[in-house]
Structure formats: C-alpha cells, structure tokens
C-alpha cells in the first residue's frame, strides 16, 4: 500500500514538474533568464546555482515552479527579461506548460499501445479475449451497495441455477433487465476473484440501469512503434474532446436544474489520488492510461481563460496584442490573486468532500 501511495504521489508531482519544464525549456530558448527552477514549494531545503539558474528542492510537497526574470514586473525591460520579449515568444513560453500535459498523455498512451492496451470494442467485434468491465458505479445503487467497484470484470452471472459466461455488454443488460430477483456475479479483480449477489431494480432512475453500473467491452491489443504513436495522438485527441463533451453535459444539466449526471461527482486531489491508487491495483497499463487522462484534464483546465491559470495569462497577452499595450499590471495581479483564492477555496471544499467519502 505504501509503495502505491508513493507511486501516485510522485506521478502527480512528475506531471507538474514536466509542466513547469515546458515553461523552462522555452524560456531558455528565447533567452529569458530563469532565476529559479524548484521542486516542491518554499521554504527551501537545498539549492544549487548552475549558470544563471538556481535549482532547488523545497519543503512543501505540492508541485514545482519556474521563476523567470520580469515575469511579474512589466517594468523590467532588459534583454533577458520575460517582459521584454515579443508577445509571440511570451505566448509560446506560457502555452508550453499546457502543451506539455498533452505531450505527456501522448507518450504514456503510446507506451501503453506498444505494450498492449485494453481497448473499448463493440459487442459486434469478433475477438477472442473480450471481457466486460465495469467503468462506473452509481452511488446507492444495487451494485454500489453490493460492493462492486469500477474496474471490476464480470466473468459470469448466475440466475435460476444457470450460469452464463459474459463477454458482451448486451448480455449483462438483458439479464439485469430480465426481472430476476437475485443475480450472482463472478467478479475478477487484480487481487483475486469474488462472488457478489445483488437484486436488480425493477424501475431504476433514468440513465442508471437496473444494477446501476456503466459497462464497457474491452480487449487487449498491441501495436508496433509508429502505429502506437499514431494511436497515442488519436487517443489523446479523443480524450480531449470527451472532456469538453463531459463538461458540456454537466453545465447543461446544471442550467436545467437537473443536477449532476448519474454517477458523476466532483473530486479533488485526495479523490484523484484514491482513483489513481485503484487503477494501480488493476495493473500498470490501466494506471498509465488513467495518468494520461489526468494529464489531459489538467491541460484543458489549465488552458481555460481564468486568471491564475496559464490560460488566463494567455488571455492577458492576447488583450495586450489587441490593445497594443499591456493590461494594467495592478489589475492583472489583483484578478490573479482573487481567482487563485477562489480556486483554493473550491479545492478545499472538494477535498473535504473527498475525505468524507473515503472515511
């Protein structure tokens, strides 16, 4: 368990460190003086200056940072200052951090495709190693109360003293909707198989199904180097589109006062770490795919035009290009601090909810 916690912790830190490395690389490329490149947040434990940059390790284990000369002071106009560089260079430096998240996803998914990825397939695909996996469980549903978890694989279902081997989603749906009072599921997990009995609902809420689970048919496929890279790019693109689609559905339902979609819930750092730990138990391929998904979420979120995020900084640079003069430094700093405080408050609220759910 301790090794899993360390794996999850350093995976998240690694994502943030590589994000900051994107800023760092392009700042150096365009001649901006990087005063400090730090792992974790101050106060400082250790530091060593190499060239013009101080490389540091700090006490607070929450991410990483890059400190560039003139980053927060537009009055600094010497040749190595961030503020002195052309707008297009500053935009690239800022955007590099966002793009790095997408690059991480492509690399991870390409590696997974080469080693053998579990891919979603339709019931009509003629494959030999297909299996039906549970991808979501609705809270307080029969499946939730019976102890079924996302990632579980349904190997067979027994009802009326008859066992049916499962390799298609339609089989599960038909059996669950068949009106049986009790189903006995043979479930496969990385730490062993178990038998779970549950009673499907006769009139379930819309969109939840009789058992209250989301299902996906999967099969393992491996690819050579170049096809794997191509699939890494396409899978990252698909994930990005799905993030926007998911947010669109949530916003649409909230506007209509319909609440969150069934099975959907907000999670913070604690919830994400718990989900990553669950994926690690299923195997490293599942884990790397989940880390890639987190990386895509971070890319999309960080690209939003919100002060305190890279997207907000890009927004100010676009306004500067349109107005042909910088936005008031005082206004930018005030908005950044306000939105940062709002984001921190939201993070604390969601984290508290995560802790309540866990304990």
N, C-alpha and C positions, 0 to 999 in steps of 0.2 A: 504493500500500500504506500509506504514511504517513497519508494522508487517511482511510483506512478505520480505522486504529488510533485516530486522533483521534475519529472518529465514534463508535466503540464505547466509548471511554473516557468521553467526555462524555455519552453516552447513559446509562451506568451511574451516573455522578455525578449526572446530571439526575434519575434515578429516586429516588436517595437524598435529593437536595435537595428534591424535591417531597414526599417522605415527611415530611421534617422541617418543611416548610412547613405541612403538615396540623396538626402539633402547635402550631406557631407561631400560626396563624390562630385556633384555638380557645382557646389560652392568652390571646391578646389579647382575644378576645371575652368571656371570663369574668373579665377584669380581673386576670390573673396577670402579674406583672412578668417579662418576658423579658430577662434580663441580657445574653445574647449569642446571636446567630444567626450561625453560622460556616460558611463553605465550606471544605472540607478540615479537617484536624485540626491542633492546635497543634504546634509554636510558631507564633506569629502573624507574618505578613508585613505586613499592613496592617489597620487598623481605623478605623471612623468611628462615633461615637455620634450617633444620631438619636433624640431623645426620651429614653426610658429604656433603649433597647436599643443595644448595641454590635454593629455589623455588621462581620464580619471575614473576611479571606482568610488562610489558614494554609499552612504549608509541606508537611505530609504529605498527598499527594493520595489520600485514602481517605475519601470520603463527606462528610458535613456533620453539624452538631449544633445543638441548641437547648438553652440553659441557662436554666432557669426558677428563680426565687427559691423556696426551700423545697422544691425537687424531691427532694433527698436528705436533708432535715433536717425531720422532722415536728415539731420543737420550734418552728419558725418559724411563728407564728400571726397575723402582721399581715395586714391585709386584702388585700394584693397577693401573698401567698404561695400557692404551689400547695397546700401542706399545709392551708391554712385554708379551702379551697373545699369545698363539699359533695361527697360521694362521686360523685354522678351527673355533676357537672361534671368532676371529675378523670378519671372513666372516659371521657368524651367526648374530653377532651384527649389521653389516651393512645390511644384507639381511632382517632382522626382520622388518625394516621400510617398505620395498617393500611388503613383505608378509602381513603386517597389512592392506594394501589397499585391498587386495583380501579378507581377513577375514571380513573387514567391508562390502564389497559387499555381501558376503555370508549371514551375519547376517541380513542386510537390506532386501535382496530378500527373505530370509526365512520368515521374519516377514510379508512381502507382500503376499507371498503364503498362509500363515495361515489366514490372514485377508480377502483375496480374491483378486487375481491378475487378471489384464486384460492380457490375453494371446493371442498371434497370432495363428490363426487357418486357415485352408484352406477352400475354398468355399464348399468343399465336407463334412466337419464335420457337422453332424446333431445336432445342438444346437439351443435352443430357444431364447437366449438373444444375438445373434450375431449382430454386427454392423460394419460398415465400417468407418475406421478412416483415416484421412489424416496425414501422418507422415513426409512429406517434401513438400515444395513448391519451384519450380524453379523461380528464380528472373526474373522479367519482363514477366512472362508467363501470360495467361489469368486469372488463379487462383490468382496469385500474385497481379495483377492489380485490381482484383475484391475485394481484402481484405481477401481472405481465408488464414487461418493460420494453421501451424502444430498443431495437437491435435483436430482440428475440426472433428465432426462426421456428416456424410451425412445421414440424415434421409429419405429424398425423393428427387427425381428430377422430375421436370415438364417440358414437351416439347409437342408441338402440342396439348395443352389443356388436356394433360393426365399426371397424377401424378403416379409415380412408387415408391413404398416403397423400400428402399435399405437395403439389409442385406448381399450382396455378392460383392466382388471386381469386378467380371466379369460383373455385371450389369452396374456399373459406366463406365467401359472401353468400353462396347458395345454402350452405349448411347452416350458417348462423341465422339466416332469414327463414329457415325451414320450420320454425315453431317448436323445436326440441326444447324440453325443459332444462336439460343439462348437457353440456359438451365437455369432453375430456381431451385436453390438448397436450400433445407431447412436444415439449419446447426444448430447443437446443440453445445452449449458451456456451461461451468460451470456457467457463469453469465447470461444465457438465450439463447433462440433460435433467429435466424435471417434468413432472406431470402436474398440470393445473386444471382444475374443474371450475366451470363458470356457467351461469344461466344467462343466455342472451335475452335482451329486452324485446318485447313484442311490438312496442310502439316507441322507438327511440326518437330523440330530438332530431330535427332536420340536420343532415350532414354528418351525423355521428355514427350511424350504423348500429346494428344490433349488439355488437360487442364493445364498440367504442374505440376502434383502432384504425390507424391508417396502414395500408398494406402495399407492398411493392414486391414484384417478382424480380429476382436477381440471378445472375450467372457470372462466373469468373472468366475473364478474357485477358489474354496477354498480347502485347504488340511489340514490334521491333522499334528501333530508336526513333526514326523520323515519323512514322505513324503515331507513336506515343506522344511525341512533342505536338503534333497536329491536334491530337485528341486533348492534350493538356490545354492548348489555347481554346479549343471549341468548348470544353467543359467549363473553363473559367468564364468565357463569354456567356454561356448558358446560366451559370450561377449568378452572374451579374444581373442578367435580365430577370431571373427569378426573384432576386432581392427587390428590384423595383416593383415587380408584379405583386409580391407579398405585401410590401408597404402600401401599395395602391389599394389592395383589398382591405387592409386594416383601416386605412384612412376612410375609405368608402363606407365601411360598416360603422365606424365611429360617427361619421357625419349623419348617417341614417339612424343613429342611436340603437344599433343592433348589437353593440358590444364586440368584443374580440372574437375572431373566428374560432370554431371549436378546436380545442387542443392547443391554441396559441397562447403564449404568455411572455411577458417581458422578463428578461434575465439580465443580471449584471455580472460583474467579474466572478463572484462566487458561483453563480449558476453556470456560467460558461466553463469554469474550471471543473465543476462537477460533471458536466456533459462531456468534456474532454476526457476525464478520467474513465467515464463509462465507455467511451469509444476505444480508449487504450486497452481496456479489458477484452474487447472484441478482436483485437489484432492491430498490427501497425498499419496495414493498408487502410483500414477503416479510420484509424486515428489520423493519418496524413490527409485523407480526404476531408475529414472534419476540420483540421487545421487550415486547409486550403479554403474551405467555406468561410471560416472565421476571418481569414485574410481578405477575402472578397468583401465581406460585410464591413470590415474596417476601411477598405479602400473606398467603398461607396459612401459610408458615413463621413469619413474624413474629407471627402470631396464636396460635401454639402456647403452651400454658401452661408455658413454660420460663423460669425466672429469667434475666435478661439480655436477654430479648426483650419487646416490648410486651405480648404475651400473658401473660407472667409477671407484669408489673406489674398487668395487669387481674386476674389471679388473686389477687394480694395485696389489691387493692381489694375484690374480691368477699368474701374472707375477713374483711376489715375490716367490711364491711356486715353479714355474718352474725354476727360476734362483737361488733359494735358498739364495737370499739376496734381501733386499728391493730395489725398484726403487729409484733413487735419489730423496731425499725429495725436493730439489730445483726444479727439473724437474716436479715433481707431482704438487707442489704448483703453478708453472708457468702455466702449462696446465690447471689446475683447474680455475685459475683466468681468463685466456684467454677465455675458454669456458663459464664461468659464464658471462663474459662481453658480449659475442656473444648472449647468451640466453636472457640476459636482453634487448639488443638492439632489438632482434626479438620480445620479449614480448611487448616492447614499440610500435613497428611498428604495430603489430596486434591489440593492444589496441587502437591505433589511428584509425585504420580501423573500429573497433567496434563502437567507438564514432561517427564516420562519418555516419555509417549505422543507428545508433539509432536516430541521430539528423539531 
